[in-house]
Amino acid sequence: MVIDNRKLYYGILILIFGPLFVRFFTENFNMSYAIMPFFDILCMILIVIALIINYKKVKLNFLFFIVVLSMICQIVALYLNGHYSVYGISLSIRPFYRLIFTIFLGYLVLNQDEIKNIIKYTEWLLILNGVVMTYQYFVMGLSQDIIGGTFGNTQGVNEIQNVLCCYVLTYEVLRFLNKKSSINRMIFYTLLTIYISALAELTVFFVELVIIFILAYLFDNNSISILKKIGFIVLGFIVLLLGIKLYLVVFPNRAFLLSFDNVMNYLGSNVSAGNTGVYKISRIHPFLQLGNEFFYNNTLKWFGFGLGNCASNSNFYAFFAPQLHYDWMSSSMIFLENGYIGVIFFVVIVIYIFVKASVLKRNNQSDDDIIWINYVRILSIINLILFFYNDSLRGIYTSFFIGILLSVIFIKKRAN
């Protein structure tokens, strides 16, 4: 059997949607989580095969050097700390590199039409999820962050819902603005994502929705008339008000979040006064808080405790994770194990992708190209929010999806 990019594409579909499929059975039928590392193994197998059959596409670019530099720094961190666990390293290194490795994989294997198909499948999945969540809410009485539709009914499922809603909504908004889709279709997916977010108490999505609409408007290449742009703004404002109204109907106790000061307190804006927000770790100042609490010299702040030394098998995890839940956010987990250098690694990747897309836009591009360029630019900004808000950029249910979708900008660059 000859392995080509088309067969690797099917492997990528398994990589993206397989963990979500497995989660349905682990959450509802007590299936073992032991299968989950298989997807990281599959990712590496796909990359090796892709490198072999697409070696002519391989170029030593900026991301490659960032990865090499990061690995060197991680070795230094382990040396400075003087102890490590091979098993612990295996637990930490996989989520740390999932995003960047899947970006490489998407670049080597996929084309633009296959990326479109992945978004189309995700849209179908969101529709199905909306139907299942309706049953769960009105019949089973589930709500908040344990109503996950086809993704299960345990805490953490909101992370998946949020990523899929952002990536689908951004695509549909940009398609409408570039006259590739109808306003009815955009309204449908806007209302669908708001409905899902309202049922699941996905507070952050309403902020992301505003950001998506504003950035889509600002990045638009004058593809629609000024009258339609005004209508777009008015429509977005009305839909947002409807979404907030629905959210408050479902969760009236969340009305306090309509105040900016309350939102900042909710996120943990004043760490010096002991306010870390809704969680024990501030989402705004995690480095200040964790640096003061755990790192007693500047060297450790830059390199962290080392890969695996804060993983789920470590003594550090057993003592601190139950109280702090530092593994719930990419920013805090990466900072503890990899220090500021690890944080810079992730942030630089996101910024680099944004800059890459912005530079590509300067050239004469088709309307279809502009959609993808602005898609990546908007979602790069959303990903910066997610880096501090949750563990989406590292999680096995979301990071493969995010990496593959972001790779479209490198696919576009390759095609030029």
N, C-alpha and C positions, 0 to 999 in steps of 0.2 A: 504494500500500500504506500503510495506516494503522499507525503504530508506537504500541504501547501498552505498558503495564507487563509484560504477559505475554511479549511479544517481547523486552523488555529482560531479563527473567528468564532466557531462553535465552542471551542474551549474557553474563550473569553466570556461568552454568554453564560457558561457554567460558572465561571469565576465570579461574575457579577450577581447572577440571580440564584446560584446554588446555595449560598449561605442563607438567603431569605427563605428559600424553599425548605432547607433543613431546619431553620428556626421555627417554622410552622409546626414541625413534628416534635422538636425538642420542647417547645412550650406547651403544646396541646396533648401530646401522647408520650411524654417522658422519654423521648429518644435521647441517647447519650450524646454529649457534646464532644466526645472523643474524635468525631469525624472532622471537626472544624480545622485542625492543622492541615488537613488534606488540601485545603484551598490555597494555603501558602505554598505547599509543595507543588501544587498544580501551577501556580503562578511562576515559580522558578523553572519548572519543566517547559512551560510555554515560552519563557524568555530565552532559554538555551536553544530550543528548536528554532525560534524566530531569528536568533543571531546567526545560526548556521545557514538557514535558507535565505536570509535577507542581509548577508554580510556586506553587500555593496551599499546598503543604506546607512550603515553604522558610521557615525562621525563623532569625534571627540569634542563635544560641545561643553558649554558652561556647566550644565547639570551634572555631567560626568565628573568634572573636577570637584564640584561641591560634594558629591558622594564620596569620592576618594579622600578628600580633606576631612569629611565627617568621620569616616572610618578610622583614620589616623588619630583624630582627637578622642574617639571612643576607646581606642587601645591605650592612649595616654591616661585617660580617666581610670581605667581598670588598674593600670600600673600605680597611679598615685594613691588609689584606695587600698591596694595591696591584697585584695581578695575578690574572688569571683566564683560563680557557679556556671558550668557549661549549660546546664538545664535552664538556669535563670537567664542567661544570655539569649538562649533560643526563644524564651518567652518575650523578651523585650526587643530583640532585633527585628523580628517579623513585623510587628505593628509600626516600628520606626521607619522601615523602608517600603512598606506596602504602597504608599502613594506614589513615590518616585519610580518604583519599579514598574507599576502599571502604566505610568505615563510613557516610559520607554517601550513597554509592550504594545500599547496602542499605536505609538509612532511607527513601530516596525511592521505591524500586521494590518492595521485597519485602513479603510478608506472612508471618505465622507458619507457615503450612502449607508455603510454599516453603522456608523455613529447615529445616523438618523433612525435606523431600525431599532437601536438600543433605546433611544428616547421614546419611540413609538411603543415598544413593549412596556416601558416604564409607565407610560400614560394609561395603557390598558390595566396595568397592575394597580395604579392609583384608583381607577374607576371601580375595580373589583374590591379594593380595600374600603372605599367609601360605602359600598353596599354592605359589606360584612360589618363595618363599624356601626352602621345604622342599626343592624340587628343586635349587636353587642350592647349598644347604648339603650335602646328602647325595650328590648326583650330581656337581655341578661343583666342590665343595670350597671354595666361597666362605664367608667369615665376616667378622666385625667390621664396620667401617664401609664395606665395599665390597659388602656383600650388601644389595641394595635392592629385590629383587623386580621389580615392573613399573616401578620408578623408576630403574633403571639400576644399574650396579655400579662407581661411582666414589666417592671420598671426598666427603662432604657430603650423601649421600643420607639419612643418619641424621636430619638436621634435619627432613626431610619426615616420616619415619616417626614421630618423636617427637611432632610437632604433631598428626598425625592420630590417633595412639593416645590422646593426652591428651583431645582434644576428643570422641572417640567414647566413651571410658570414662566421662568425667564425665557425659555425657548419659544413658548407660545406668544408671549408679549412681543418679542423681537420679530417673530414671523408676521404678526399683524402689522407692526410698524413698517415693515418692508414689503407690505402688500402681497405676502405669500400665504396669508390665511385670513379668514373672515373674522369680523368682530364678534360674531356669535360664538365661534370656537374659543376665542380668547376669554370671553366672559364665562363660558362654561368651565374652563380649567381654572380660572380665577376663583369662581364660586366653589368649585370642587375642593381646591386646596384650602380655602378659607373654612369650608365646612369640616374637613378633616382636622384642621388645626383647632377649630373651636371645640369639637368633641373631645379632642385629646389634650386640651389645655396647653397647646403649643404657643405660649405667649410670644416667644422670640420671632415666630413666623410673621406676626403682624408688623414688626419692625423691619424684617427682611422684605416683606411685600412692599412697603413704602420705598425702601432702598432700591428694589428692583425696578419699580415704576419710574422713580426719579432718574436713575442712571440710564434706563432704556430711553427716556425722553432726551436726556443730555447727550447721549452717545449717538442718537439718531442722525443719520446723514441726509436730513431734509428729504426723506423719502415720501413723506405725506404732507399735505397742505397745512398751513398754520391753523386753519379752522378745525381740521381733524386732530391736530395736536392739542388744541384747547379742549376739544371733546374728550380726548384721551385722558387729560388731566382731571377733568370733571368726573368722568366715568371712574377713574381710579379712586378719587376721593369718595364718591358715593359707595363704591364697593367696599372700601375700607371701613366706612361708617357702618355699613350693614354687617360686616364681619365682626367689628367690635361689639355691635349690638347683640349679635348671636352669641358671641363669646361670653358677654355679661349675663345673658339669659341662662346659659349653661352653668357659669361660674360667677354668680353675683358677688361673691366675697373677693373677687379680683379687681373690683372697681378702684381700689387704692392705686393700681398701676397706671391709672390715667394721669397721675402726677409725676412730673419729671424727677423731682426730689425723691419720691418713693421708689421710682425705678432704679435710680442710682444707689439708694440704700439697699434695695433688693439684690443688686449685683455686687454689693460690698465695696462701696466707694471710699469708706473711711476706716481703713484697717488700723490706723494709729489709735483710733478710739475703740477698737475692739469689735467693730462692725464688719463682719465678713459676708454679709448678705444671707441669702437663703441657704447657702451651704457653709461648711466650716472653712472653706477656702474661697477667698474673694475672686470673682471672675474678672475684676478690673485690675487688682494689684496682687496677683499670685506670687510674683517674683519677690516683691518687697516682703510679703508675709512669710513665705517659705525660706527666703534667704536669711531673714532675721532669726527664724526659729531653728533652722537646721545647719546652715553653713556658717562656720566660725572663722573662715579665712577666705580671701578673694580667689585663691586657686580653686577651691571646691565650688565656688559660685560659677566659675567659668567652665569647669569640666563635669561637675555633678558627682554623684556617688558611683557612677558606672553602670553600664548595661546589666540588667538582671538583679542589681542590688536593691531595687525597690519593687521588683516583680512579685507576682502572687505567691511564689514559693519562699520568699525572703522573710527573715525575722523583722525587718523594717516594715514590711507590708502587714504582717500579723499584728504588730503593735500599733501602727499609725493609721492604716487604711480604714479600719472599722469606724474610727472617729472622723477622719479628715476626708475620706473618699477622694484622695488626690488622683486616683486612676480614672475618675469620671471626666477629667478635662485634659486635653492634649497639652495645654500650656504647663500645668502643674506636674504632670507625669514626666514630660520631657525635661523640664527644668531640674527636677530632682535627680534624674539619672544621667542627664547629659549637660546640665548647666546652661549658661547663656549661649554657649557655642551650639548646642542642640536646638535651642530656641531660634537662634539666628538661621540655622540650617533650614528649618521649616518656613520661617517668614521669608527668607530670601527666595526659596522656591516659588512661593505664591507671588511675590513681587516680580520675580523674573518672568513668570508666565504672563502677568499683566503687562509688563513692559514689552515683551515679545509680541503680544497681540496689538498693542498700541503702535509699535513701529510698523507692523505689517499693514495696519490700516492706512498708513501714509501713502502706500502704493495704490494705483488704480485697481479697484476690486469690484467684482460683480456684487449684486444685491445679496446673493446667496453667501458670498464670502463675508460680507459685512455682518450678516446675521451671526455667523460663527465667531468672528473676531469680537464683536460686542458681547456675545454669549460668554466667552472666556473672560473678558474684562470684568463683566458684572460679577460672575461667579468667583473670580479671584478675590474680589472685595468681600463677598459673602463668606468665603473660606477663611479670611482673616478673622471675621467675627466668630466662626465656628471653632477656630483654634483656641480661643479663650472660653467659649461657651460650653463646649462638650468635647467628646472624644471622636467626633466624626472622621477627622483626618487620619486617625489611627485604627479605627474600629473595623473589624473584619466584615461587617454588614454594609459598610458605606465607603471605605477608602478605595476599594477596587473600582467601584462605580465612579467615584469622583476622579480618580486618576485616569481612567479610560476616557471619560468625557472631556477632561482638560487636554488630553493628548491631541484633540482635534486641531489645536493651533499649530502644533508641530507637523501634523499631516498637511495642513494648508501651506505651511512654509516649504515643506518637501515638494509639494506640487508646483510651486512657483519657480 
